[in-house]
């Protein structure tokens, strides 16, 4: 038996073909949409997936203001921050994070609610911090990434 033929081929970061993808968030449930987007960011939808390599696509989410949050989560779910100082625990609801997304001082493409949810679905290491940079979320239907010629995909067809 020839053992040289049983080598595992792992793609390197340079050999991976990365694309730009546009997803419309109109009438999508927040958590279900973000779990599918996490798979695309990670590259789990590709046959060349490698767990320790950044092999996913760049994702642009448009119409983020038309997202659906089910139940009473909009006002009753609480996200906690801690500043590191005594009495520095901050509580944020999804309603407050959605209002912060309209803040002019935030960089374009940053949506606090989506980034909070997506961070929990990605690895908690260097790779996860690199992957979250490939996510761009916009409240309206316009985005400034036309130069990358992104392709539009229907998120309902993604498994």
N, C-alpha and C positions, 0 to 999 in steps of 0.2 A: 504494500500500500504506500502510495506516495503522499507523505505528510505535507509537502510544500503546496499542494493544491487546496489545502484546508485553511488557508490564511484568511482572517477576517479583514475586509477592506473597510477602513473608516475614512470618510471624506474629510479633507482639511478645510479650514475656514476659507481658503482662497478658491477652492474648487466648487463651492456651493453657489448655485444660481439663486439669487435673491431678487424678489419682485416687489412691486408696490401694489397694494390691494385697497380698494375703496369699498366700505361697507355702509349701507344706509341703516340707521338705527330707528327709523320711524316705526312706531308701534311694536317694538321689541322689548321683551322683559330684560331688565338690567343684568341679572345674574346669569341667565341662560345665554345672552349675547356675549358677555365677557368670558364665559367658559369656552365658547367656540373661538373667540378672538385669542385667548391664551394658547389654544392648540396651534393656531396659525403663527403666532409670535414665536412659539417654541420650535415649530417646524414638524410637529407630530403628524401633519397631514401629508408629508412627503415620504417617499420610500427611502430617501437618504438620511433619515433622522438619526442623529447621534446625540445622546443625552448631555454630553459635556461640551458641545460645540454650538455656536450661535448659527443655526441653520434655518431660521424662520424668515418670514417675509415682513416687510414694513407695512403697517396697517393704518389706514386713514378712516376714521369713523366720522360720518357727517350726520347732520340732524340729531345731534345728541340731546337737544332740548325736547325732542318728541319721544323720549324713552318712557317706558311704562314701569312703574314700581308698584308691585301688588300689595294688597292688604294695607295695614297701617304703618308699613315700614318707612314711608316718607317722613312721618313726624315722630314715630316712636323708636326707630332703630338708632342706636347711639354708637358713634365712633369716638374712641378715646385717644387723646394726645397727652403726653407728659413733657413739660418743659425742662424738667430736671431740678427745679427749685421747689421748696416747700409750698404747698398750695397751688402748684402749677399744673394740676390736672384739668384739661380742657375737654368739653363734651361738644361734639358736632353731630348734627342730624343730616340725612341726605338732602333735606330741604335747604339747609344752610349751605351745603356744598354746591348745590345747583345754583344758588344765588351768587356764590363766590366765582362761579365759572364765567359770569358776565363782567367781572372786575377787569377794568382796562389795564391794570398793572401786571396781570398775569401774562406770561409769554403766549403767543398764539399757538394753539395746538395742545394746550394744557387744560384739562378738565379735572378738577379736584376729586369729584365723585368717581369717575372712571379710573383715575390713577389709584385711588384708594382700593377699589374693588379688584383691579387687575394685579396690584402688588401682592394681594393675598393669594392669587392663583398662580404666581410664578415662583421659581426657586428663590430661597432666601440666601443668596450668595452673590458673588461677582457676576455670574452669568445672568441672574435675574435683574440685577441693576443695569446691565447692558441691554437686556431685552426690552425693558420698559421704555427705553429711549426710542425704540422703533414704533411706538404708539403715538398717533397724532389724532386728537379728538376736537371736533369743531361743532359749535351749536347750530350753525346754519348749513345750508346746502353747498356753500362755496368753501374751497380750500386752496392754498397757494402752492400745491404740489403738482400742477399740471405738467411741469417740465420733466418729471419722472415718468410720464405716461402710464399712470396707474390703471389697472383693469378693475372693472366693477364686478363684484361677485355677490350672489344671492346667499345671505347667511343661513337662510332656511334650508338650503340644499347641502350645507356643510355638516358633516356628522361629528 
